[in-house]
């Protein structure tokens, strides 16, 4: 049986259509979300993990442990949120 190791990915990549609009109407997507995450106050929350553990790291990456079959990831910014099922 092959050995499976945990995987770490940038959180914003798990929410492919994520965009955040600041109070000036400027839209941020993809790599801009990483660059301006502190300024925009972007937070990520993981819930409903099945089959293992998923960790949100301080650098806004997500570590998905072995055996995980699905989980929800929520992005929060400017008082708004969006949730996506990852499986």
Secondary structure, 3 states (H helix, E strand, C coil): CCCCCCEEEEHHHHCCCCEEECCCCCEEECHHHHHCHHHHCCEEEEEEEECCCEEECCCCEEEECCCCCEEEEEEEECCEEEEEEEC
